[in-house]
């Protein structure tokens, strides 16, 4: 199917990779993932890396991912949910109170936004994965939103895949704040429009394959954009999920993708 698809398209096209659970797991490369990327790149495919993880900037992601996989990745090929969040923020949303890590703060500041550590001053609260979260930070975000601040989430992933299981993701923090405020967040990351648009801006002509492990984000994004979804089973998704979402391809891991696409 992959070979005939690419041959009939008349162009190499694009592959959009999720990162955690697809290329990396627990900070280590999935065995053979780097070789798969080399094969796809050599075939002329445009390769992008789209992650809902907001803890690193695009530069840090490119350096880290390229180093772990043994491939060359430019920051322009990386899209994060923090980048997506900047697409739905305007100067009138400043100052911003951040519940998140340095990568989210740096991305917002690079986009020209002013940040504040004082909940009373915040016009907007932006929440991402925060592995150093404290009750005081949750309380500050809650107070800001209950006082009228806009509530933006980088992504709604409830869990984050690590070796041996899953741990709380950004969506778990969003859920806690929503429960305390009664306000639902505006979410920027996969599968929402801001992330789709950020990816679309970087695509080359031709078909688009979205490779992910989380059906409700990766496969849902592909379906919403009219792209082809590929589910790999190294993260949170399983074959039961594949049956529900009907991706174009289901692979044990990303190493099978070049062959499946006929390259």
N, C-alpha and C positions, 0 to 999 in steps of 0.2 A: 504493500500500500504506500509506504513512504517513498520508495523509488519511483513509482509511476506518478505519484503526486508531484514530486519535485521536477521530474522530467516534463510533465505536462504544463508546469507553471511557466517555463521559459526563463526562470531566474532562480537564483539560489535561495533567496528569502531570509528569514530571521528565526532565531531561537532565543526565547526569553526565559532565562533560568531563574527559578527561586534559588535561594542559597542554603539556608539551614534546613537540613533534612533531605536535600537534593545533591548539593556539592560538598557540604560540610556537615559533620555531626559532632557536637561537643567540641568544636574548635579543631577538629582533625578532618583532613580531606577524605571523602568517600574513595576507597581504593579504585583506581582506574579512571576517576573523574577527569583528571588532567589530560590523560591520553584521549579521552572522548572529545574534550574541547579542542585539542590539537587537530583531530580529524575533521571536526565540523568547521573549524576556522580555515583549514587547508582547502576545504570544498567551496569556500567563498561565502559561507553563511555569515550574516550579521549577527553577532552574539551580544546579548544584553543580560544584565544581572539585576533582577528586581527583587528587593527584599523588604519585608515589612518591619524588619529590625531597624529601629531608629537610633541605636546606641553609638553608631560610628558614622563619620562623614563619608561622602563618596570617595574622597582621597584615601582615607584610612581603609575603607572596604576594598578599593582597588589594590592597594599595596598588600593587605593581609591575604585576600583571596588569591591574588596572583602568586604570592609567595608560597602559600600552602598547596596550590595546584600545579605550580611550576609553569605558569603561562603568563603572557603579557596582557594586562588588563588596564585600560585607561579609565580615569574617573568619569569621562563622558559616557562610558558604557554601563555605568552603575546608576540605578534609581532606587532611592530609599523612601520609606513612608514619611520621613522627615522632609525630603524634597517635595513629595506630594503635598504635604501640609502647607508648604509655602505657597502653593498654587491657590489655596482657598483663603489665604490671609491677606489683608490689606493694611496700609499704614494706620487706618483708623482702629485696627485691632491692638495697637500698641498702647501701653507696655504689656508684655506677655509674661505671665507666671508659668514656668516650666516645671512639670513633674516628669523627669526623665534624666538621661545621662548626658555626658559632654557632647556627644555627637549630635544630639538634637539641639542643644543650645547653640553649638557652633554653626549648624546649618541655618538656624533662624537668624543668627546675627549676620552671617554672610549674605543672607537675602535682604539685609537692611533693617531688620526688626530690632526694637529696643526691648530689653528684658528687665524684669523686676523680681526681687526676692520678697517683696512685701505684698501680701494678699490684698490689702486694702487698696493698693494702687493699680491692680491688674484690670485691664479691659478684656483680656482673654486668658484662658487657661489652656495650655497645650500639654497633653499627657501622652507619654510613650512608655516603653519598657524602662523600668527603674529598679535595678537590682539592689540599690541602696535605700529603698523607700523607707520612710519613717512615718509614724502616726502624725507627727506635726506637719509633714508635707501634705499628707492626705487631708488633714484638717484645714490647712491654708487653702488648698484647692477648693474644698467644699465651701468654705466661707466666701471665697471670691465668686463662685458660681451662684451661690444663694443670694449674693448681693447684686447679681445681674451680669457678671462677666460671661462672655461667650465661652462655650465648652467645645474644644476640638481634640479629637484623638488621632494619633498617628495611625493606629490600626486596631482592629478588634480581635486579634488572635488571643483566645483565652489561655492557650498553652504555648510552650516553646519546647521543641524536641531536643533532648540530650540523650547520651548513651544510657540505655536502660529504662527510658520512660520519658515523661513530660513534666515540666515545671510551669508555674504561672507565667503567663505572658502579659502584654500590655492590656489586652482586653479584660483581664481580671481586675486590673486597677481601674479601668473605665467603669466596669460593673460596680465596683465598690463606691466610686464617686457618684455614679448615677443613682445608686440606691440611697445615698445620703442627701442628694439634692433634688431628686425627682426630675432631673434634666437629662435628656439623652444627648450624647456627644455627636458632633458632626465628624465623621470618620473619613480620613483622606486616603489611607493605604488600600491595598488589594482587598476586595475586588472593586472598590469605588471609583467614581469617575476621575477624580484628581490623579490617581495613580495610572489609570488607563491612558489618560491624556499625556502624562509625563513620558510614558513608554512610547506612545504613538509618535511623539515629537522626534524620537530617536531612531525610528524604524527605517530600514531601506525598503525599496519596492519588493513586492513578492509576498508569498505566504508567511504566516506567523505561527510558530509553535510555542506554546507556553508550557514549560516543564515544571511541575510542582508536586509537592507531597500532601498539600492540604486542600481537599476538594472545595471547601466552602470559600476559599480565597482564590487559589490559583485556577482551578477549573471554572469557578464562577466568573472570574475576570475574563477568562478566555471566551466563555459563552456570551457574556455581555458585549464583548468587543467584536464578536464574529471571528475569533481566532481559533486555532485547533489546540485542544488541551491534551497534555500528556501527563499521566499520573505515574510517579515512581513510588516504590513501596519501602523506601529507606527512612521515611519520616513518620508522619501521623496517619496517613491514609492507608486503606487496605482494599482488598478486592470487593468487599461488600460496598464500600463507598464508590468504587468504580462502577459497579452495577447500577447505583442510583444516579450517578452523574454522567455516565456514558462518554468518557473521554475518547479521543481518536486512538490513543495508544495507552496501554498499561504495561509498564516495564518493571522488572525486579529492581533495577537501579539504572542510573544514568549511563552506564557503560554500554547499554544496548541501544542507545539512541542513534548513533551514526549508522549502524546497520539497518535499523528500522526506517531511517530516512533515506537509505540507499546511497550513503557516502562512505 
